[in-house]
Amino acid sequence: MILEGIRIIDWTVQQLGPVSTAMLGDMGADVIKIEQRGVGDPSRGMDRFGGVPTMLPNGHSVVYEAVNRNKRGISVDLKKEEGREIVYRLVKDADVFVQNFRTGVAARMCLDYQTLSRINPRLIYASGSGFGPKGPDGCRPAYDPMGQARSGIMNAVGEPDSPPLYITGAVADQSGGVMLAFGILAALLARERLGIGQEIHASHLGSMINLQWFNVMAATLLGYQLPRQRRTDITNPLANHYKCKDGKWIFLSHTQSDRYWPSICRVLDIEHLEKDPRFATARKRAMNHEELIDIIDKIFATRNLDEWEKILTEKGDFIFSRIQSVSDLPTDPQVLANDYIVDYNHPTLGPVKVIGFPVSFSKTPSSVRLPAPVFGQHTEEILMDVGGYTWEEIEKLKDDKVI
């Protein structure tokens, strides 16, 4: 696997940090998750999300289970000097240390970059935060909604008269975790080429701005953001979504509308409109878009989605997709064929489907190998095999309530 032999010390909680280390674990890294003795990652106890129960039969929250796979777990009292010494011994031969606590917490715990880099100068020290490490809000606490709110995306989705809309599923956490993993990989490459360790940082805010690259660049270069649109206001009716007879929706995306207009007319059985002065060109269709959208609405309402998919597939090279719900994905043959969702035989949950890795490698494939660890599951194993502790030393750490 591509990261086999890379060891990552994961002192992260909730989602942004754990997402990044789970992705690296998928690629073969040995990820050691450190949790505070007697407390653990708060996401373990997250029994509801958006008012919906999220606890699994194995006692884990789906939030914890989802982003802590492919990790080994250790519980340590980091408030004690002996507990921090354990981390120092693990860091000595580690490649990466990851944390996503509020700015200042790591320094107070003597687990900051300055401290750990003295132990291991080649260490990649990765931090995740809400708003970035600098500026007036660099020390503010944040969760996923803060990243969505501050980045402008909540005012970019929905229709013009919609209130700000929160995108469910913690997309700022996920985006931040992806960017943090990306930064770690880049830093590992730099170390390979230049022989240097370094500190890197990713945030909710920065990742969500990057996610909206086109919209944000429009604001910076044109002076205005791209507007929200009602579907009835979209000036290219061939790049719009339509409701089918069964209540399901289909999205057409023919941005080169003049090229596809004759074919659309044939497949929708409106050949008589192809040369109609109201619709003959893209400019004319834009001028009369409401009228044409209404015509196409009525046509799509005559057949079910499956019928329209068959017709559009068989009668031309049309650009379209059904609009799905997340619950449709585990049975989508295209999703399954590309291992975007994979089968996994969980040791306590049994056969389940889980998210696969979004990038394929022809010679170093990623995989789901380990479930999220039970609290402190691998403490003794890690202390002996990685930290070099003897059994007698481990027993003393237990007696002193360090582990």
Buried (B, 14 or more C-beta within 10 A) or exposed (E): BBBEEBBBBBBBBBBBBBBBBBBBBBBBBBBBBBBBBEBBBBBBBBEEBEEEEBBBEBEBBBBBBBBBBBBBBBBBBBEBEBBBBBBBBBBBBBBBBBBBBEBEBBEEBBBBBEBBBEBBEEBBBBBBBBBBEEEEBBBEEBBBBBBBBBBBBBBBEBEEEEEEBBBEEBBBBBBBBBBBBBBBBEBBEBBEEEEEBBBBBBBBBBBBBBBBEEBBEBEEEEEEBBEBEEBEBBBBBBBBBBBBEEEBBBEBBBEEBEEBBEBBBEBBEBEEBBEBEEBBEBEBBBBBBEEBBEBBBEBBEEBBBEEBBEBBEEEBEBBBEBBEEEEEBEEBEEBBEEBBBBEBEBEEBEEBBBBBBEEEEEEEBBBBEBBBBBBBBBBBEBBBEBBEBEEEBBEBBEEEEBB
